[in-house]
Amino acid sequence: MEARSPRELEARNYLEKHRIMELLNYLTSALLFFRPGEPREYLISILERLRISKISGVAFPFFMDNSNIAAMFEMLDSSNRGTISLTQYKEALKILGLCTADEVFKDDGHGITFEKFRCEVNKRTLEIWSAF
């Protein structure tokens, strides 16, 4: 997405500074993961929990707990090797709304372990929520 005018550049910088696209991607992923009957009310409840957590300092409202992360990893690691490919890793993060399509990942030649996957999902989720 290349900004063409000063106004577009200003808008893009605003969205990046406040991590709005990451938040929207994350919220969309939560909707698709849980598929609530009342999607608007569900989104409002997530944002309200986020607001309360910021005010009170309590834990952020993650929608992926360790059992969900493990289930996703197991689906990706269908051969039970204990690792997934970098491509699978990036796609999983995109599906969860935790990375952009153009984000570049460095391939060290090793697969991605469950521990690395879990840590990265939790880290990126916390980064998104703490930006607000």
DSSP file with accessible surface (Angstrom, degrees, kcal/mol):
  #  RESIDUE AA STRUCTURE BP1 BP2  ACC     N-H-->O    O-->H-N    N-H-->O    O-->H-N    TCO  KAPPA ALPHA  PHI   PSI    X-CA   Y-CA   Z-CA
    1    1 A M              0   0  165      0, 0.0     2,-0.5     0, 0.0    11,-0.0   0.000 360.0 360.0 360.0 102.3    0.0    0.0    0.0
    2    2 A E        -     0   0  161      2,-0.0     2,-0.3    10,-0.0     7,-0.0  -0.824 360.0-131.5 -98.8 125.4    1.9    3.0   -1.3
    3    3 A A        -     0   0   25     -2,-0.5     6,-0.0     1,-0.1     4,-0.0  -0.553  21.1-174.7 -76.3 135.5    0.7    6.4   -0.2
    4    4 A R        +     0   0  216     -2,-0.3    -1,-0.1     1,-0.1     3,-0.0   0.700  62.9  35.5-104.4 -25.9    0.3    8.8   -3.1
    5    5 A S  S  > S-     0   0   45      1,-0.1     4,-2.6     0, 0.0     5,-0.2  -0.847  84.9-107.7-126.1 164.0   -0.5   12.1   -1.4
    6    6 A P  H  > S+     0   0  112      0, 0.0     4,-2.6     0, 0.0     5,-0.2   0.888 121.2  53.4 -58.4 -35.4    0.5   13.8    1.8
    7    7 A R  H  > S+     0   0  197      2,-0.2     4,-2.4     1,-0.2     5,-0.2   0.917 109.6  46.8 -66.6 -42.3   -3.0   13.1    3.2
    8    8 A E  H  > S+     0   0   86      2,-0.2     4,-2.7     1,-0.2    -1,-0.2   0.902 112.7  50.1 -65.0 -40.7   -2.7    9.4    2.4
    9    9 A L  H  X S+     0   0   87     -4,-2.6     4,-2.8     2,-0.2    -2,-0.2   0.920 110.3  50.2 -63.6 -41.7    0.8    9.3    3.9
   10   10 A E  H  X S+     0   0  135     -4,-2.6     4,-2.2    -5,-0.2    -2,-0.2   0.923 112.0  47.6 -62.5 -43.4   -0.5   11.0    7.1
   11   11 A A  H  X S+     0   0   53     -4,-2.4     4,-2.5     2,-0.2    -2,-0.2   0.929 112.3  49.2 -63.7 -44.3   -3.4    8.5    7.3
   12   12 A R  H  X S+     0   0   72     -4,-2.7     4,-2.4     1,-0.2    -2,-0.2   0.921 110.9  49.7 -62.6 -43.0   -1.0    5.5    6.8
   13   13 A N  H  X S+     0   0   82     -4,-2.8     4,-3.0     2,-0.2    -1,-0.2   0.894 110.0  51.7 -62.8 -39.0    1.4    6.8    9.5
   14   14 A Y  H  X S+     0   0  139     -4,-2.2     4,-2.2    -5,-0.2     6,-0.2   0.945 110.6  47.4 -61.8 -48.6   -1.5    7.3   11.9
   15   15 A L  H  <>S+     0   0   52     -4,-2.5     5,-1.9     1,-0.2     6,-0.4   0.898 115.7  45.2 -60.9 -41.3   -2.7    3.7   11.3
   16   16 A E  H ><5S+     0   0  103     -4,-2.4     3,-0.9     3,-0.2    -2,-0.2   0.924 110.8  52.7 -68.6 -44.8    0.8    2.3   11.7
   17   17 A K  H 3<5S+     0   0  163     -4,-3.0    -2,-0.2     1,-0.3    -1,-0.2   0.902 118.8  35.6 -58.1 -41.5    1.5    4.4   14.8
   18   18 A H  T 3<5S-     0   0   63     -4,-2.2    -1,-0.3    -5,-0.2    -2,-0.2   0.367 104.5-128.3 -97.3   4.2   -1.6    3.2   16.6
   19   19 A R  T <>5 +     0   0   63     -3,-0.9     4,-1.9    -4,-0.4    -3,-0.2   0.827  52.8 154.0  53.0  41.5   -1.4   -0.3   15.2
   20   20 A I  H  >< +     0   0   42     -5,-1.9     4,-2.8    -6,-0.2     5,-0.2   0.902  66.6  52.6 -67.0 -43.2   -5.0   -0.1   14.0
   21   21 A M  H  > S+     0   0   89     -6,-0.4     4,-2.7     1,-0.2    -1,-0.2   0.906 108.9  50.7 -63.8 -38.8   -4.7   -2.6   11.1
   22   22 A E  H  > S+     0   0   45      2,-0.2     4,-2.5     1,-0.2    -1,-0.2   0.920 111.2  48.9 -63.1 -42.3   -3.2   -5.2   13.5
   23   23 A L  H  X S+     0   0   18     -4,-1.9     4,-2.9     2,-0.2     5,-0.2   0.940 112.4  47.3 -62.0 -46.6   -6.1   -4.6   15.9
   24   24 A L  H  X S+     0   0   84     -4,-2.8     4,-2.5     1,-0.2    -2,-0.2   0.906 112.6  49.5 -63.8 -40.4   -8.7   -5.0   13.1
   25   25 A N  H  X S+     0   0   62     -4,-2.7     4,-2.4    -5,-0.2    -1,-0.2   0.916 112.4  48.5 -61.7 -42.4   -7.0   -8.1   11.8
   26   26 A Y  H  X S+     0   0    3     -4,-2.5     4,-2.4    71,-0.4    -2,-0.2   0.931 112.0  48.0 -64.9 -44.6   -6.9   -9.6   15.3
   27   27 A L  H  X S+     0   0   13     -4,-2.9     4,-2.3     2,-0.2    -1,-0.2   0.905 111.6  50.6 -64.2 -39.9  -10.6   -8.8   15.9
   28   28 A T  H  X S+     0   0   74     -4,-2.5     4,-2.4    -5,-0.2    -1,-0.2   0.922 109.7  50.5 -63.3 -42.5  -11.5  -10.3   12.6
   29   29 A S  H  X S+     0   0   13     -4,-2.4     4,-2.3     1,-0.2    -2,-0.2   0.908 108.7  52.1 -62.1 -40.5   -9.6  -13.4   13.4
   30   30 A A  H  X S+     0   0    0     -4,-2.4     4,-2.6     1,-0.2     5,-0.4   0.915 109.0  51.0 -62.3 -40.9  -11.4  -13.7   16.7
   31   31 A L  H  X S+     0   0   37     -4,-2.3     4,-2.9     1,-0.2    -2,-0.2   0.929 113.1  44.3 -60.9 -45.9  -14.7  -13.4   15.0
   32   32 A L  H  < S+     0   0   99     -4,-2.4    -1,-0.2     2,-0.2    -2,-0.2   0.823 113.7  51.3 -70.5 -30.3  -13.8  -16.1   12.5
   33   33 A F  H  < S+     0   0   88     -4,-2.3    -2,-0.2    -5,-0.2    -1,-0.2   0.944 125.9  22.8 -70.5 -47.9  -12.4  -18.3   15.3
   34   34 A F  H  < S-     0   0   96     -4,-2.6    -2,-0.2    -5,-0.2    -3,-0.2   0.740  83.4-156.8 -93.4 -25.9  -15.4  -18.1   17.6
   35   35 A R     <  -     0   0  187     -4,-2.9    -3,-0.1    -5,-0.4    -4,-0.1   0.927  19.8-158.5  46.4  58.8  -18.2  -17.2   15.1
   36   36 A P        -     0   0   36      0, 0.0    -1,-0.1     0, 0.0     6,-0.0  -0.284  22.2-125.7 -66.4 152.6  -20.5  -15.7   17.7
   37   37 A G  S    S+     0   0   75      1,-0.3    -2,-0.0     2,-0.1     0, 0.0   0.790 108.6  40.7 -66.6 -29.0  -24.1  -15.4   17.0
   38   38 A E  S  > S+     0   0  125      1,-0.1     4,-2.3     2,-0.0    -1,-0.3  -0.769  72.0 177.0-120.1  81.4  -24.0  -11.6   17.7
   39   39 A P  H  > S+     0   0   60      0, 0.0     4,-2.6     0, 0.0     5,-0.2   0.870  77.3  51.1 -60.5 -39.0  -20.8  -10.4   16.1
   40   40 A R  H  > S+     0   0  199      2,-0.2     4,-2.5     1,-0.2     5,-0.2   0.937 112.3  46.1 -64.7 -45.0  -21.2   -6.7   16.9
   41   41 A E  H  > S+     0   0  106      2,-0.2     4,-2.5     1,-0.2    -1,-0.2   0.888 111.5  53.4 -63.9 -37.8  -21.9   -7.4   20.6
   42   42 A Y  H  X S+     0   0   40     -4,-2.3     4,-2.2     2,-0.2    -2,-0.2   0.939 110.0  46.8 -61.9 -47.2  -18.9   -9.8   20.7
   43   43 A L  H  X S+     0   0   45     -4,-2.6     4,-2.6     1,-0.2     5,-0.2   0.909 111.4  51.7 -62.4 -41.6  -16.6   -7.1   19.3
   44   44 A I  H  X S+     0   0  112     -4,-2.5     4,-2.7     1,-0.2    -1,-0.2   0.923 108.8  51.2 -60.5 -41.6  -17.9   -4.6   21.7
   45   45 A S  H  X S+     0   0   49     -4,-2.5     4,-2.5     2,-0.2    -2,-0.2   0.898 109.7  49.4 -66.0 -38.2  -17.3   -7.0   24.6
   46   46 A I  H  X S+     0   0    4     -4,-2.2     4,-2.3     2,-0.2    -1,-0.2   0.949 113.5  45.8 -63.7 -47.0  -13.7   -7.6   23.5
   47   47 A L  H  X S+     0   0   74     -4,-2.6     4,-2.5     1,-0.2    -2,-0.2   0.884 112.1  51.7 -65.5 -35.6  -13.0   -3.8   23.2
   48   48 A E  H  X S+     0   0   77     -4,-2.7     4,-2.7    -5,-0.2    -1,-0.2   0.920 109.4  49.5 -66.3 -42.0  -14.7   -3.2   26.6
   49   49 A R  H  X S+     0   0  113     -4,-2.5     4,-2.6     2,-0.2    -2,-0.2   0.893 110.5  51.8 -62.6 -37.1  -12.5   -5.9   28.2
   50   50 A L  H  X S+     0   0   11     -4,-2.3     4,-2.2     2,-0.2    -2,-0.2   0.939 110.1  48.2 -63.2 -45.7   -9.5   -4.2   26.6
   51   51 A R  H  X S+     0   0  125     -4,-2.5     4,-2.1     1,-0.2    -2,-0.2   0.938 113.4  47.1 -60.7 -45.5  -10.6   -0.9   28.0
   52   52 A I  H  X S+     0   0   81     -4,-2.7     4,-3.1     1,-0.2     6,-0.3   0.913 110.4  52.3 -64.4 -40.8  -11.1   -2.4   31.5
   53   53 A S  H  X S+     0   0    3     -4,-2.6     4,-1.9     1,-0.2     5,-0.3   0.878 109.3  50.1 -65.8 -34.8   -7.8   -4.2   31.4
   54   54 A K  H  < S+     0   0   94     -4,-2.2    -1,-0.2     2,-0.2    -2,-0.2   0.912 115.5  42.6 -67.4 -41.0   -6.0   -1.0   30.5
   55   55 A I  H  < S+     0   0  123     -4,-2.1    -2,-0.2    -5,-0.2    -1,-0.2   0.929 125.2  32.9 -70.4 -44.1   -7.6    0.9   33.4
   56   56 A S  H  < S-     0   0   68     -4,-3.1    -2,-0.2    -5,-0.2    -3,-0.2   0.631  99.4-126.2 -92.0 -17.1   -7.3   -1.8   36.0
   57   57 A G     <  +     0   0   65     -4,-1.9    -3,-0.2    -5,-0.3    -4,-0.1   0.638  60.2 141.8  80.3  12.8   -4.0   -3.4   34.9
   58   58 A V        -     0   0   83     -6,-0.3    -1,-0.2    -5,-0.3    -2,-0.0  -0.293  61.8 -62.1 -80.6 175.2   -5.5   -6.9   34.7
   59   59 A A        -     0   0   85      1,-0.1    -1,-0.2    -3,-0.1    -3,-0.1  -0.141  56.8-107.2 -59.6 147.5   -4.6   -9.4   32.0
   60   60 A F        -     0   0   48      1,-0.1     2,-1.9    -3,-0.1    -1,-0.1  -0.423  37.0-102.3 -74.0 152.3   -5.3   -8.6   28.4
   61   61 A P        -     0   0   15      0, 0.0     2,-0.1     0, 0.0    -1,-0.1  -0.446  45.7-176.6 -81.9  77.7   -8.2  -10.5   26.8
   62   62 A F        -     0   0   80     -2,-1.9     3,-0.1     1,-0.1    60,-0.0  -0.486  17.8-163.7 -69.2 141.4   -6.4  -13.1   24.7
   63   63 A F  S    S+     0   0   14      1,-0.2     2,-0.7    -2,-0.1    -1,-0.1   0.595  76.1  67.9-100.2 -11.8   -8.7  -15.3   22.6
   64   64 A M        -     0   0    7     57,-0.1    -1,-0.2     4,-0.1     2,-0.1  -0.893  66.6-176.9-108.2 106.2   -6.0  -18.0   22.0
   65   65 A D     >  -     0   0   88     -2,-0.7     4,-2.4    -3,-0.1     3,-0.3  -0.394  46.6 -89.2 -90.2 179.1   -5.1  -19.8   25.1
   66   66 A N  H  > S+     0   0   86      1,-0.2     4,-2.7     2,-0.2     5,-0.2   0.851 127.0  54.2 -60.3 -33.8   -2.4  -22.5   25.2
   67   67 A S  H  > S+     0   0   78      2,-0.2     4,-2.2     1,-0.2    -1,-0.2   0.902 110.2  47.0 -69.3 -36.4   -4.8  -25.3   24.3
   68   68 A N  H  > S+     0   0   42     -3,-0.3     4,-2.3     2,-0.2    -2,-0.2   0.906 113.1  48.7 -66.9 -42.4   -6.0  -23.4   21.2
   69   69 A I  H  X S+     0   0    0     -4,-2.4     4,-2.5     2,-0.2    -2,-0.2   0.925 112.1  49.1 -63.7 -43.1   -2.4  -22.7   20.2
   70   70 A A  H  X S+     0   0   24     -4,-2.7     4,-2.8    -5,-0.2    -2,-0.2   0.912 110.2  51.1 -63.1 -42.2   -1.4  -26.3   20.7
   71   71 A A  H  X S+     0   0   47     -4,-2.2     4,-2.0     2,-0.2    -1,-0.2   0.920 111.0  48.0 -62.7 -42.2   -4.4  -27.5   18.6
   72   72 A M  H  X S+     0   0   28     -4,-2.3     4,-1.9     2,-0.2    -2,-0.2   0.937 112.4  48.9 -64.3 -44.0   -3.4  -25.2   15.8
   73   73 A F  H  X S+     0   0   10     -4,-2.5     4,-2.7     1,-0.2    -2,-0.2   0.924 109.7  52.2 -61.6 -43.4    0.2  -26.3   15.9
   74   74 A E  H  < S+     0   0  127     -4,-2.8     6,-0.2     1,-0.2    -1,-0.2   0.873 107.7  52.0 -62.5 -36.7   -0.9  -30.0   15.9
   75   75 A M  H  < S+     0   0  146     -4,-2.0     3,-0.4     1,-0.2    -1,-0.2   0.901 113.3  44.5 -65.7 -38.5   -3.0  -29.4   12.8
   76   76 A L  H  < S+     0   0   42     -4,-1.9     2,-1.1     1,-0.2     3,-0.2   0.849 110.0  56.3 -73.1 -34.3   -0.1  -27.8   11.0
   77   77 A D    ><  +     0   0   10     -4,-2.7     3,-2.0     1,-0.2    -1,-0.2  -0.453  65.9 156.0 -95.1  62.4    2.3  -30.5   12.2
   78   78 A S  T 3  S+     0   0  104     -2,-1.1    -1,-0.2    -3,-0.4    -2,-0.1   0.735  70.2  54.3 -65.4 -21.8    0.3  -33.4   10.7
   79   79 A S  T 3  S-     0   0   73     -3,-0.2    -1,-0.3     0, 0.0    -2,-0.1   0.414 106.8-125.8 -92.3   3.3    3.3  -35.7   10.5
   80   80 A N    <   +     0   0  135     -3,-2.0    -2,-0.1    -6,-0.2    -3,-0.1   0.833  63.0 141.1  56.9  39.9    4.1  -35.2   14.2
   81   81 A R        -     0   0  162      2,-0.3    -1,-0.1     1,-0.0     3,-0.1   0.627  67.9-118.5 -82.2 -16.9    7.7  -34.1   13.5
   82   82 A G  S    S+     0   0   38      1,-0.3    32,-0.6    -5,-0.2     2,-0.3   0.506  85.7  74.4  90.5   2.9    7.5  -31.5   16.3
   83   83 A T  E     -A  113   0A  36     30,-0.2    -2,-0.3    31,-0.1     2,-0.3  -0.963  60.9-151.9-141.9 159.2    8.1  -28.6   13.8
   84   84 A I  E     -A  112   0A   1     28,-1.8    28,-3.2    -2,-0.3    -7,-0.1  -0.879  32.3 -98.9-124.7 162.3    6.3  -26.7   11.2
   85   85 A S     >  -     0   0   47     -2,-0.3     4,-2.5    26,-0.2     5,-0.1  -0.317  29.7-112.8 -76.8 163.0    7.7  -24.9    8.1
   86   86 A L  H  > S+     0   0   35      1,-0.2     4,-2.7     2,-0.2     5,-0.2   0.882 119.4  54.4 -61.5 -37.2    8.3  -21.2    8.0
   87   87 A T  H  > S+     0   0  105      2,-0.2     4,-2.4     1,-0.2    -1,-0.2   0.930 109.5  46.1 -63.5 -45.2    5.6  -20.9    5.4
   88   88 A Q  H  > S+     0   0   58      2,-0.2     4,-2.5     1,-0.2    -2,-0.2   0.906 112.1  52.7 -62.1 -41.6    3.1  -22.6    7.7
   89   89 A Y  H  X S+     0   0    7     -4,-2.5     4,-2.3     2,-0.2    -2,-0.2   0.943 110.8  45.6 -59.5 -49.6    4.2  -20.4   10.6
   90   90 A K  H  X S+     0   0   51     -4,-2.7     4,-2.4     1,-0.2    -1,-0.2   0.915 112.9  50.4 -64.1 -43.1    3.7  -17.2    8.6
   91   91 A E  H  X S+     0   0   85     -4,-2.4     4,-2.7     2,-0.2    -1,-0.2   0.907 109.6  51.2 -62.0 -41.3    0.3  -18.4    7.4
   92   92 A A  H  X S+     0   0    1     -4,-2.5     4,-2.1     2,-0.2    -2,-0.2   0.931 110.7  48.2 -62.4 -44.1   -0.8  -19.2   10.9
   93   93 A L  H  <>S+     0   0    0     -4,-2.3     5,-3.3     1,-0.2     6,-0.6   0.898 112.3  49.7 -63.9 -38.2    0.3  -15.8   12.2
   94   94 A K  H ><5S+     0   0   70     -4,-2.4     3,-1.4     4,-0.2    -2,-0.2   0.927 109.0  51.4 -64.7 -44.9   -1.6  -14.2    9.3
   95   95 A I  H 3<5S+     0   0  108     -4,-2.7    -1,-0.2     1,-0.3    -2,-0.2   0.887 110.4  49.7 -59.2 -37.7   -4.7  -16.2   10.0
   96   96 A L  T 3<5S-     0   0    5     -4,-2.1    -1,-0.3    -5,-0.2    -2,-0.2   0.497 116.6-116.1 -80.2  -2.5   -4.6  -15.1   13.6
   97   97 A G  T < 5S+     0   0    1     -3,-1.4   -71,-0.4    -4,-0.3    -3,-0.2   0.758  82.3 121.1  75.2  24.9   -4.2  -11.5   12.5
   98   98 A L      < +     0   0    7     -5,-3.3     2,-0.3    -6,-0.2    -4,-0.2   0.354  69.7  26.6-107.3   3.9   -0.7  -11.3   14.1
   99   99 A C  S    S-     0   0    8     -6,-0.6     2,-0.2    -5,-0.1    -2,-0.1  -0.977  76.5-113.5-155.4 163.3    1.4  -10.4   11.0
  100  100 A T    >   -     0   0   49     -2,-0.3     3,-1.2     1,-0.1    -6,-0.1  -0.585  29.7-113.2 -96.4 161.5    0.9   -8.7    7.7
  101  101 A A  T 3  S+     0   0   73      1,-0.3    -1,-0.1    -2,-0.2    -7,-0.0   0.822 117.0  47.9 -62.7 -30.1    1.1  -10.3    4.3
  102  102 A D  T 3  S+     0   0  119      2,-0.1    -1,-0.3     0, 0.0     2,-0.1   0.430  80.2 122.6 -95.6   3.8    4.3   -8.4    3.5
  103  103 A E    <   -     0   0   54     -3,-1.2     2,-0.5     1,-0.1    -4,-0.0  -0.438  56.8-137.8 -66.2 135.6    6.1   -9.1    6.7
  104  104 A V        -     0   0  132     -2,-0.1     2,-0.4     2,-0.0    -1,-0.1  -0.827  15.6-163.8-101.4 131.3    9.5  -10.8    6.0
  105  105 A F        -     0   0   39     -2,-0.5     2,-0.5     2,-0.0   -19,-0.0  -0.919  19.1-126.7-112.6 140.5   10.6  -13.7    8.1
  106  106 A K        -     0   0  198     -2,-0.4     2,-0.7     2,-0.0    -2,-0.0  -0.739  18.4-143.1 -88.9 127.2   14.2  -14.9    8.2
  107  107 A D        -     0   0  103     -2,-0.5     4,-0.1     1,-0.1    -1,-0.0  -0.806  17.7-177.7 -93.1 113.8   14.6  -18.7    7.5
  108  108 A D        -     0   0  102     -2,-0.7    -1,-0.1     2,-0.3     3,-0.1   0.367  52.1-108.3 -91.4   6.7   17.4  -20.2    9.6
  109  109 A G  S    S+     0   0   65      1,-0.3     2,-0.3     0, 0.0    -2,-0.1   0.359  89.1 104.7  86.0  -7.9   16.8  -23.6    8.0
  110  110 A H  S    S-     0   0  136      1,-0.1    -1,-0.3   -25,-0.0    -2,-0.3  -0.774  73.9-111.4-102.5 153.2   15.3  -25.1   11.1
  111  111 A G        -     0   0   32     -2,-0.3     2,-0.6    -3,-0.1   -26,-0.2  -0.227  35.7 -98.8 -73.9 169.6   11.6  -25.7   11.5
  112  112 A I  E     -A   84   0A   6    -28,-3.2   -28,-1.8     4,-0.0     2,-0.1  -0.831  38.7-145.4 -93.4 120.6    9.5  -23.8   13.9
  113  113 A T  E  >  -A   83   0A  65     -2,-0.6     4,-2.6   -30,-0.2     5,-0.2  -0.380  24.4-109.6 -80.1 164.8    8.9  -25.7   17.2
  114  114 A F  H  > S+     0   0   66    -32,-0.6     4,-3.4     1,-0.2     5,-0.3   0.914 119.0  54.4 -59.4 -42.8    5.7  -25.5   19.3
  115  115 A E  H  > S+     0   0   98      1,-0.2     4,-2.6     2,-0.2     5,-0.2   0.924 110.2  45.1 -60.4 -43.9    7.5  -23.5   22.0
  116  116 A K  H  > S+     0   0   97      2,-0.2     4,-2.5     1,-0.2    -1,-0.2   0.924 114.8  49.2 -64.7 -43.7    8.6  -20.9   19.5
  117  117 A F  H  X S+     0   0    0     -4,-2.6     4,-2.6     2,-0.2     5,-0.2   0.950 113.3  46.2 -59.8 -49.7    5.2  -20.8   17.9
  118  118 A R  H  X S+     0   0   55     -4,-3.4     4,-2.5     1,-0.2     5,-0.2   0.936 113.8  48.0 -60.7 -47.1    3.4  -20.4   21.3
  119  119 A C  H  X S+     0   0   57     -4,-2.6     4,-2.8    -5,-0.3    -1,-0.2   0.906 113.0  48.2 -61.6 -41.9    5.8  -17.7   22.5
  120  120 A E  H  X S+     0   0   30     -4,-2.5     4,-2.8    -5,-0.2     5,-0.3   0.906 110.9  49.9 -69.3 -40.2    5.5  -15.8   19.2
  121  121 A V  H  X S+     0   0    0     -4,-2.6     4,-2.2    -5,-0.2    -2,-0.2   0.954 115.7  43.6 -61.4 -47.1    1.7  -15.9   19.2
  122  122 A N  H  X S+     0   0   42     -4,-2.5     4,-2.5    -5,-0.2    -2,-0.2   0.916 115.0  49.1 -65.4 -42.1    1.6  -14.8   22.9
  123  123 A K  H  X S+     0   0  102     -4,-2.8     4,-2.4    -5,-0.2    -2,-0.2   0.946 113.8  44.7 -63.3 -47.9    4.2  -12.1   22.3
  124  124 A R  H  X S+     0   0   28     -4,-2.8     4,-2.0     2,-0.2    -1,-0.2   0.874 112.7  52.0 -66.8 -37.1    2.5  -10.6   19.2
  125  125 A T  H  X S+     0   0    2     -4,-2.2     4,-2.5    -5,-0.3     5,-0.2   0.944 110.7  47.8 -62.9 -46.5   -0.9  -10.7   20.8
  126  126 A L  H  X S+     0   0   76     -4,-2.5     4,-3.1     1,-0.2    -2,-0.2   0.901 109.1  54.5 -62.1 -39.3    0.4   -8.8   23.8
  127  127 A E  H  X S+     0   0   72     -4,-2.4     4,-0.9     2,-0.2    -1,-0.2   0.904 109.6  47.6 -60.9 -42.4    2.1   -6.3   21.6
  128  128 A I  H >< S+     0   0    2     -4,-2.0     3,-0.7     2,-0.2     4,-0.3   0.962 116.2  42.3 -64.0 -50.4   -1.2   -5.6   19.8
  129  129 A W  H >< S+     0   0    1     -4,-2.5     3,-1.6     1,-0.2    -2,-0.2   0.890 111.3  54.7 -66.5 -37.7   -3.2   -5.2   23.0
  130  130 A S  H 3< S+     0   0   59     -4,-3.1    -1,-0.2     1,-0.3    -2,-0.2   0.702  95.3  68.9 -72.6 -14.9   -0.5   -3.2   24.8
  131  131 A A  T <<        0   0   43     -4,-0.9    -1,-0.3    -3,-0.7    -2,-0.2   0.627 360.0 360.0 -73.4 -11.1   -0.5   -0.7   21.9
  132  132 A F    <         0   0   55     -3,-1.6    -1,-0.1    -4,-0.3  -113,-0.0  -0.604 360.0 360.0-111.7 360.0   -4.0    0.4   23.0
